[in-house]
Amino acid sequence: MGLFGRKKTTVGLDIGSGFVKVVEVDHSGDQPEVRRVAMRPLLPDTIVEGEIMDYALVADTVSGLFQELGMKGRDVVTAVGGHDVIIKPIEMDRMSEGDARDVIRWEAEQHVPFDIKSVELDFQILNPHDEGARMDVLLVAAKRELVDNKIGLLMDAGVTPGIIDVDAFALHNALEYNYPEAMQGIVAVVNIGHEVTNVNILENGVPILTRDIPFGSRRIREDLQRERGLTAEQAEEVIQGRQTVPGLEQVVEASADEVGVGIERAAAFLMTRQSGEGIGMIYLSGGGARVPGLAEALTRRMSVTTKLVNPFERVPVDPEAGRGLNLEEAAPMLMLSLGLALRSA
């Protein structure tokens, strides 16, 4: 999606179920450059299925990370997501953006399954230069409580939200910058987080469907512990690819099957379209994407090439950006925070 007005640097903050991740991007040169990268783990069950169980603990974690980076009080770009966010392409009578803003709430009542008085709305006209009587619009609605809670959390942590984005759009931003070829045809962006996998179906670069699957890297860790008798630390080493274990292939195949079923359900509507075109490529990101063999297993399961994405594929990184981090290992986890930092408040 498009960028807003720019400042010299932008800080992207991703508060996930397993880690708080920060990426700072410098926009002052000919192209964006990653200046700093940092991560801090959250205690288990601090965030469950996207719901924060302990606001004070999360705020303290965010605050501590920004203090460590010397960025206390900074404006940040962050995001909301989950079942309380709706992204939907709709059609409207052709009109100016200003006129559309006046009537979008009435249009949204026809498409949003929430009390329209309790949501924050935004939209983007997808074909502004066409001349037909109708125009394609991407409608976004988020429950106001979700947005207010995120703002309150950040204020408690001593940082200021400059932009509240949507998870799926931030992933889209990072994908478009690093893999411009993904903006052609129908592709799936699959972000496997700690507890939830986000599936975003794009058609020629436009999000046409987003869906969350209740599956993440936590499930893979638990399967390894239960089925292979590993400790939590040993399971983490396997997920990171630092060691292997007999029978790992079966766990990976079962994980790929669960993710594959979720993708198929999300993309089922494609089968009803006249073109008959299905998903041509899967782009895989998130902490769960690092599991050895998962991308290959998903390729076999879906009969669609699956590519493990690198958020720094085309974005240069300062050599001092991630001191103390193995950026190559952490990269798939940083797709969302990099996408946020590519915006500018």
Buried (B, 14 or more C-beta within 10 A) or exposed (E): BEEEEEEEBBBBBBBBBBBBBBBBBBBEEEEBBBBBBBBBEBEEEBBEEBEBEBBEBBBEBBBBBBEEBEBBEBBBBBBBBBEBBBBBBBEBEBEEEEEBEEEBBEBBEEEBEBEBEEBBBEBBBBEEEEEEEEBBBBBBBBBBEBBEBBBEBBEBBBBEBBBBBBBBBBBBBBBBBBBEEBBEBBBBBBBBBBBBBBBBBBBEBBBBBBBBBEBBBBBBBEBBBEBBEBEEEBBBBBBBEEEEBEEBEEBBBBBBBBBBEBBBEBBEEBEEEEEEEBBEBBBBBBBBBBBBBBBEBBBEBBEBEBBBBBBBEEBEBEEEBBEEBEBEEBBBBBBBBBBBBBBBB
